[in-house]
Amino acid sequence: AFRRCVELKYSQQVRLTSRSGGAVTLIPLSAGATLGGAMWHLTAALESVLYLPRFGHQKERLLGGAALDDVPARLTLLIADASAADATPP
């Protein structure tokens, strides 16, 4: 199964097509929370989805913050992690 995995760079578009003719475009964007972490922009037909499993919006010493400028202004759906929503900042 891992032989079919493909390494992607940030902002590199990958188009996945099905036998029925449908297609989904995936774009990894810098999430800014962990080294190598990505948020995913998915598009299919007229739908646009942003999946943020974990992200950091602030620029830090090692991390440049989430690439929110690369996200389209109009999304159909935004899916964000809220596991630290009740955490108190240090």
PyMOL commands that set and color helices and strands:
alter all, ss='L'
color gray80, all
select helices_A, chain A and resi 2-4+68-70
alter helices_A, ss='H'
color red, helices_A
select strands_A, chain A and resi 14-17+23-30+38-44+47-52+77-80
alter strands_A, ss='S'
color yellow, strands_A
deselect
rebuild
show_as cartoon
